[in-house]
Amino acid sequence: MGSFQINRHHSETCGADGNDCDSLENFRQAVAASTVLQEKVLKVRSDSEFVALGKENGYVFTQEDVSRLQPDSENEATCGCC
């Protein structure tokens, strides 16, 4: 896996109560605002490493949440919630 590209989720929820998607969205925003986190994300090679990086920085979400928010291709992005 190369660098991770995570898209914003829609208004629908992911996970049991939506909190995981909120946490993932908050982590996505933190990465966007931090060059240090961006450098770490570029080194991530799996969903589990990405989840671990989020957890190290105080964000709790699952590998399933990450998979839902990754684009299916360069031209099409889905969150899996719709």
C-alpha positions as CSV (number, residue, x, y, z in Angstrom):
1,M,0.0,0.0,0.0
2,G,1.2,3.5,-0.8
3,S,0.2,6.6,1.0
4,F,-3.3,6.7,2.4
5,Q,-6.0,8.8,0.9
6,I,-9.0,9.2,3.1
7,N,-12.1,11.0,2.0
8,R,-14.6,12.8,4.1
9,H,-17.5,10.7,5.2
10,H,-21.0,11.6,4.3
11,S,-23.6,12.5,6.9
12,E,-24.4,8.8,7.3
13,T,-22.6,7.0,10.1
14,C,-20.0,4.3,10.1
15,G,-19.4,1.9,12.9
16,A,-22.0,1.1,15.5
17,D,-22.7,4.7,16.6
18,G,-20.8,6.8,14.1
19,N,-18.1,7.8,16.7
20,D,-15.4,5.8,14.9
21,C,-16.0,7.8,11.7
22,D,-16.0,11.0,13.7
23,S,-12.7,10.0,15.2
24,L,-11.3,9.1,11.8
25,E,-12.4,12.4,10.3
26,N,-10.8,14.2,13.2
27,F,-7.6,12.3,12.6
28,R,-7.8,13.1,8.9
29,Q,-8.0,16.8,9.8
30,A,-5.1,16.5,12.2
31,V,-3.0,14.9,9.5
32,A,-3.9,17.7,7.1
33,A,-2.8,20.3,9.6
34,S,0.5,18.6,10.7
35,T,3.5,18.0,8.5
36,V,4.9,15.6,11.2
37,L,1.8,13.4,10.9
38,Q,1.8,13.7,7.1
39,E,5.4,12.3,7.1
40,K,4.3,9.4,9.4
41,V,1.3,8.6,7.2
42,L,3.5,8.4,4.1
43,K,5.4,5.6,5.8
44,V,2.2,3.6,6.6
45,R,1.9,0.4,4.6
46,S,-1.3,-1.2,5.9
47,D,-4.7,-0.3,7.4
48,S,-3.5,-1.8,10.7
49,E,-0.5,0.5,10.8
50,F,-2.8,3.5,10.0
51,V,-5.1,2.5,12.9
52,A,-2.1,2.2,15.2
53,L,-0.9,5.6,14.2
54,G,-4.3,7.1,14.9
55,K,-4.4,5.4,18.3
56,E,-0.9,6.7,19.2
57,N,-2.2,10.2,18.6
58,G,-5.5,9.7,20.5
59,Y,-7.9,8.8,17.7
60,V,-9.8,5.5,17.9
61,F,-11.2,3.9,14.8
62,T,-11.1,0.5,13.1
63,Q,-9.6,-1.0,10.0
64,E,-13.1,-1.4,8.7
65,D,-13.7,2.4,9.0
66,V,-10.4,3.0,7.2
67,S,-11.4,0.7,4.4
68,R,-14.8,2.3,4.0
69,L,-13.3,5.8,3.6
70,Q,-10.6,4.9,1.1
71,P,-11.4,5.6,-2.6
72,D,-12.2,2.6,-4.7
73,S,-10.2,4.1,-7.6
74,E,-8.6,7.4,-8.6
75,N,-11.8,8.5,-10.3
76,E,-14.4,7.2,-7.8
77,A,-14.5,7.6,-4.0
78,T,-17.0,6.1,-1.7
79,C,-17.3,5.9,2.0
80,G,-19.2,2.6,2.1
81,C,-21.8,4.2,4.3
82,C,-24.2,5.0,1.4
